[in-house]
Amino acid sequence: MQTEPVVHPRNNRKLWTRLLSQKELQLMVLPGIVFLIIFKFVPIYGMQLAFKELSVSKGIWQSPWVGFQHFIDFFESPLFANVMYNTIMISFLKIVLLTPLPIIFALLMNEIRSGRLKTVFQGISYLPHFLSWVIVGGLILTVLGKDDGTLNQILMMMGFIQEPVFFMGTGEYFWPILLITENWKEMGWGAIIYLAAIAGIDPEIYEASKIDGAGRFKQIIHITLPSIMTTIIILLILRVGYVLDAGFDQILVLRNPIIQDVSNIIDIHVLETGLQEGRYGYATAIGMFKSVIGFAMVWGCNKIARKFNMGIW
């Protein structure tokens, strides 16, 4: 006969004592916990809309069930192939091309010996992260505008082009613009964690390598990169979980009807056909589809990483 484990009051007292001794830290964590509860856990109640046809008069709970019809409608939509291709390709390019750049930037920043100069470069590189995409989009449109855009004027003055180029209205330029502006805005901010990981490396390892005759480049290859590899893998796994998030704010600000074929991603499709047309169940189904794919990607990548002792859990 199995007996239930007994929880001793002494253990509870130790827990409360430990929590009270860390009350400042607990208060710092509290806003984050409240945020998660309100914006992550409470909305789970509405996930049932993915299988229902919302009736405003009856409410979510009593709305009629439609099963997997919303998912079928999404998969059979004439825009499905275009939406999925744009989303996956843009996200894939961002992961492959933009993930290494914050790492390289952090390695370069770590080589700056002047603390004041390093602070200046860090401040300059962090600043774009705090600008909204609305502001950044206005700057981009000013620089890349056709009639009075700064880039067109420079290129024409230097004789590279004879007529202004409509950068924002040409589909083949749109994805490179997304990659360049995303990197400009987020590279400095993305390097913070890597700089923190580099700062945690024991300086004695570098001193020992100097004695063995290793230069700065060899130290980066054989000491710095292996030491932060776990951090790189964990952040990459988390990034893969957002493979169906291609950058809604960025694309919404920069897109226009002329380049609709290359800018129509899942989130834009949800906005146009799900929310604007009042198809809330359809929009919820797509959101659930994204969540399932994201969880599967994180789980699969983490399982592979665990074979190299670098997984999240």
C-alpha positions as CSV (number, residue, x, y, z in Angstrom):
1,M,0.0,0.0,0.0
2,Q,1.5,3.3,-1.1
3,T,1.3,6.3,1.2
4,E,1.2,9.9,0.1
5,P,4.4,12.0,0.8
6,V,4.1,14.1,3.9
7,V,4.9,17.8,3.6
8,H,6.5,18.9,6.8
9,P,5.6,22.4,8.1
10,R,9.3,23.0,8.5
11,N,9.8,22.9,4.8
12,N,7.0,25.4,4.2
13,R,8.6,27.7,6.8
14,K,12.0,27.4,5.1
15,L,10.3,28.3,1.8
16,W,8.6,31.4,3.1
17,T,11.7,32.4,5.0
18,R,13.7,32.2,1.7
19,L,11.1,34.1,-0.2
20,L,10.9,36.9,2.4
21,S,14.7,37.2,2.4
22,Q,14.5,37.8,-1.3
23,K,11.5,40.1,-1.2
24,E,13.2,42.7,-3.4
25,L,14.0,40.2,-6.1
26,Q,10.5,38.7,-5.8
27,L,8.9,42.2,-6.3
28,M,11.1,42.7,-9.4
29,V,9.7,39.4,-10.8
30,L,6.1,40.1,-9.9
31,P,5.3,42.4,-12.9
32,G,6.6,39.8,-15.3
33,I,4.4,37.1,-13.7
34,V,1.4,39.4,-13.8
35,F,2.1,40.1,-17.5
36,L,2.4,36.4,-18.3
37,I,-0.9,35.6,-16.5
38,I,-2.9,38.4,-18.2
39,F,-1.5,38.2,-21.7
40,K,-0.4,34.5,-22.0
41,F,-2.6,32.4,-19.7
42,V,-5.9,34.2,-19.6
43,P,-6.2,34.3,-23.4
44,I,-6.0,30.5,-23.5
45,Y,-9.7,30.5,-22.7
46,G,-10.4,32.0,-26.1
47,M,-8.5,29.2,-27.9
48,Q,-11.8,27.3,-28.2
49,L,-12.8,29.8,-30.9
50,A,-10.5,27.8,-33.2
51,F,-13.2,25.1,-33.2
52,K,-16.3,27.4,-33.0
53,E,-18.2,29.9,-35.0
54,L,-18.4,33.0,-32.8
55,S,-21.8,34.2,-32.0
56,V,-21.7,37.6,-30.3
57,S,-25.1,37.1,-28.7
58,K,-24.2,33.7,-27.3
59,G,-20.6,34.4,-26.3
60,I,-17.6,32.2,-26.7
61,W,-18.7,29.4,-24.4
62,Q,-22.1,28.8,-26.1
63,S,-21.1,29.5,-29.7
64,P,-21.7,26.5,-32.0
65,W,-18.9,24.0,-32.7
66,V,-17.6,23.7,-36.2
67,G,-14.8,21.3,-35.6
68,F,-11.7,21.7,-37.8
69,Q,-13.5,23.7,-40.4
70,H,-11.5,26.9,-39.8
71,F,-8.3,24.9,-40.3
72,I,-9.6,23.4,-43.5
73,D,-10.6,26.8,-44.8
74,F,-7.1,28.1,-44.1
75,F,-5.4,25.1,-45.8
76,E,-7.7,25.3,-48.8
77,S,-7.4,29.1,-49.1
78,P,-6.0,30.3,-52.5
79,L,-3.6,32.5,-50.6
80,F,-2.3,29.6,-48.4
81,A,0.7,28.7,-50.6
82,N,1.8,32.3,-51.1
83,V,1.4,33.2,-47.4
84,M,3.3,30.2,-46.1
85,Y,6.1,30.6,-48.7
86,N,6.6,34.3,-47.8
87,T,6.5,33.6,-44.1
88,I,8.8,30.7,-44.0
89,M,11.3,32.2,-46.5
90,I,11.5,35.6,-44.7
91,S,11.9,33.9,-41.3
92,F,14.4,31.4,-42.6
93,L,16.5,34.2,-44.2
94,K,16.4,36.2,-41.0
95,I,17.5,33.2,-38.9
96,V,20.3,32.1,-41.2
97,L,21.7,35.5,-42.2
98,L,21.0,37.6,-39.1
99,T,21.7,35.2,-36.3
100,P,25.5,35.2,-36.7
101,L,25.8,39.0,-36.9
102,P,25.1,39.8,-33.3
103,I,27.6,37.2,-32.3
104,I,30.2,38.7,-34.6
105,F,29.4,42.2,-33.3
106,A,29.7,41.0,-29.7
107,L,33.1,39.4,-30.5
108,L,34.3,42.7,-32.0
109,M,33.0,44.7,-29.1
110,N,34.8,42.5,-26.7
111,E,38.1,43.3,-28.5
112,I,37.8,47.0,-27.7
113,R,40.1,47.8,-24.8
114,S,38.9,51.3,-24.1
115,G,35.9,51.2,-21.8
116,R,34.7,54.6,-22.8
117,L,34.9,53.8,-26.5
118,K,33.1,50.5,-25.9
119,T,30.3,52.3,-24.1
120,V,29.8,54.8,-27.0
121,F,29.6,52.0,-29.5
122,Q,27.2,50.0,-27.4
123,G,24.9,53.0,-26.9
124,I,24.9,53.8,-30.6
125,S,24.1,50.2,-31.5
126,Y,21.4,49.8,-28.8
127,L,19.5,53.0,-29.7
128,P,17.6,51.7,-32.8
129,H,16.0,48.9,-30.8
130,F,14.0,51.4,-28.8
131,L,12.5,53.0,-31.9
132,S,9.1,51.7,-33.0
133,W,8.8,50.3,-36.5
134,V,6.5,53.2,-37.3
135,I,9.3,55.7,-36.7
136,V,11.9,53.4,-38.5
137,G,9.4,52.9,-41.4
138,G,9.2,56.6,-41.8
139,L,12.9,56.9,-41.9
140,I,13.2,54.1,-44.4
141,L,10.6,55.6,-46.7
142,T,12.4,58.9,-46.5
143,V,15.7,57.3,-47.5
144,L,14.3,55.0,-50.2
145,G,11.6,57.2,-51.6
146,K,11.4,57.4,-55.4
147,D,11.0,61.1,-56.1
148,D,13.0,62.8,-53.2
149,G,14.6,59.8,-51.5
150,T,18.1,60.3,-50.1
151,L,19.5,57.2,-51.7
152,N,18.2,58.0,-55.1
153,Q,19.6,61.5,-55.0
154,I,23.0,60.2,-54.0
155,L,23.1,57.5,-56.7
156,M,22.0,60.0,-59.4
157,M,24.6,62.6,-58.2
158,M,27.3,59.9,-58.5
159,G,26.1,58.8,-61.9
160,F,25.2,55.3,-61.0
161,I,21.6,55.7,-62.2
162,Q,19.8,58.0,-64.6
163,E,16.3,57.8,-63.3
164,P,15.0,57.3,-59.7
165,V,14.5,53.7,-58.6
166,F,11.2,52.8,-56.9
167,F,12.8,50.6,-54.2
168,M,9.7,50.2,-52.1
169,G,7.6,49.3,-55.1
170,T,9.9,46.6,-56.5
171,G,9.3,43.1,-55.2
172,E,12.9,42.0,-55.6
173,Y,14.2,44.7,-53.3
174,F,11.6,44.1,-50.5
175,W,13.2,41.1,-48.8
176,P,16.7,42.6,-48.8
177,I,15.3,45.8,-47.3
178,L,13.6,43.7,-44.6
179,L,16.9,42.0,-43.7
180,I,19.0,45.1,-43.7
181,T,16.6,47.2,-41.6
182,E,16.0,44.3,-39.2
183,N,19.7,43.9,-38.7
184,W,20.3,47.6,-38.2
185,K,17.5,47.8,-35.6
186,E,18.2,44.7,-33.6
187,M,21.8,43.7,-34.0
188,G,23.2,45.8,-31.1
189,W,20.4,44.7,-28.7
190,G,20.8,41.0,-29.7
191,A,24.5,41.2,-28.8
192,I,23.8,42.0,-25.1
193,I,23.4,38.4,-24.1
194,Y,26.5,37.3,-26.0
195,L,28.5,40.1,-24.4
196,A,27.3,39.0,-21.0
197,A,28.3,35.4,-21.7
198,I,31.7,36.5,-22.9
199,A,32.2,38.5,-19.7
200,G,31.6,35.4,-17.7
201,I,34.6,33.5,-19.2
202,D,37.5,33.0,-16.8
203,P,40.3,35.5,-17.7
204,E,42.9,32.9,-16.6
205,I,42.0,30.8,-19.7
206,Y,43.1,33.7,-21.9
207,E,46.2,34.2,-19.9
208,A,47.1,30.5,-20.2
209,S,46.5,30.7,-24.0
210,K,48.8,33.7,-24.3
211,I,51.6,31.7,-22.6
212,D,51.0,29.0,-25.2
213,G,51.4,31.6,-27.9
214,A,47.8,31.9,-29.0
215,G,46.9,35.2,-30.7
216,R,43.6,37.1,-30.4
217,F,42.0,35.3,-33.4
218,K,42.9,31.8,-32.1
219,Q,41.6,32.8,-28.6
220,I,38.3,33.7,-30.2
221,I,38.1,30.5,-32.2
222,H,39.3,28.1,-29.5
223,I,38.1,29.8,-26.3
224,T,35.4,32.5,-26.7
225,L,33.2,30.7,-29.2
226,P,33.2,27.3,-27.5
227,S,32.5,29.0,-24.1
228,I,29.4,30.8,-25.4
229,M,28.2,28.0,-27.7
230,T,25.6,26.9,-25.2
231,T,24.1,30.4,-25.1
232,I,24.1,30.5,-28.9
233,I,22.3,27.2,-29.2
234,I,19.7,28.1,-26.6
235,L,18.9,31.4,-28.3
236,L,18.8,29.8,-31.7
237,I,16.3,27.1,-30.4
238,L,14.1,29.9,-29.0
239,R,14.3,31.8,-32.3
240,V,13.3,28.7,-34.3
241,G,10.1,28.6,-32.3
242,Y,9.1,31.8,-34.0
243,V,9.7,30.4,-37.5
244,L,6.1,31.5,-38.6
245,D,6.6,35.0,-37.2
246,A,8.3,36.9,-40.0
247,G,8.1,40.3,-38.4
248,F,4.5,41.6,-38.5
249,D,5.2,45.2,-37.3
250,Q,8.0,45.7,-39.8
251,I,6.2,44.3,-42.8
252,L,2.9,46.0,-42.0
253,V,4.7,49.4,-41.9
254,L,6.8,48.8,-45.1
255,R,4.4,46.9,-47.4
256,N,2.1,48.4,-50.0
257,P,-0.3,47.0,-52.5
258,I,2.2,46.9,-55.3
259,I,4.4,44.4,-53.5
260,Q,1.6,42.4,-52.0
261,D,2.8,39.1,-53.5
262,V,6.1,39.2,-51.6
263,S,4.8,40.8,-48.4
264,N,1.7,38.8,-47.6
265,I,2.7,36.7,-44.5
266,I,0.5,34.7,-42.1
267,D,0.0,37.6,-39.6
268,I,-1.0,40.0,-42.4
269,H,-3.4,37.3,-43.7
270,V,-4.9,37.1,-40.2
271,L,-5.3,40.8,-40.0
272,E,-7.0,41.1,-43.4
273,T,-9.2,38.1,-43.5
274,G,-9.6,37.2,-39.9
275,L,-9.9,40.4,-37.9
276,Q,-11.0,43.0,-40.4
277,E,-13.7,40.7,-41.8
278,G,-14.8,39.6,-38.3
279,R,-13.8,35.9,-38.8
280,Y,-12.4,35.5,-35.3
281,G,-12.6,31.7,-35.2
282,Y,-10.6,31.6,-38.4
283,A,-8.0,34.0,-37.0
284,T,-7.8,31.9,-33.8
285,A,-7.3,28.7,-35.8
286,I,-4.4,30.2,-37.6
287,G,-2.9,31.4,-34.3
288,M,-3.2,27.9,-32.9
289,F,-1.6,26.4,-36.0
290,K,1.3,28.8,-35.5
291,S,1.7,27.8,-31.9
292,V,1.7,24.1,-32.6
293,I,4.3,24.5,-35.3
294,G,6.4,26.7,-33.1
295,F,6.2,24.2,-30.2
296,A,7.1,21.3,-32.5
297,M,10.1,23.2,-33.8
298,V,11.4,24.1,-30.4
299,W,10.9,20.5,-29.1
300,G,12.6,19.0,-32.1
301,C,15.6,21.4,-32.1
302,N,16.0,21.0,-28.3
303,K,16.0,17.2,-28.7
304,I,18.8,17.4,-31.2
305,A,20.7,19.9,-29.0
306,R,20.4,17.6,-26.0
307,K,22.5,15.0,-27.8
308,F,25.3,17.5,-27.6
309,N,24.4,18.5,-24.0
310,M,23.2,21.9,-25.0
311,G,19.4,21.7,-24.8
312,I,17.1,24.0,-22.8
313,W,15.6,21.2,-20.7
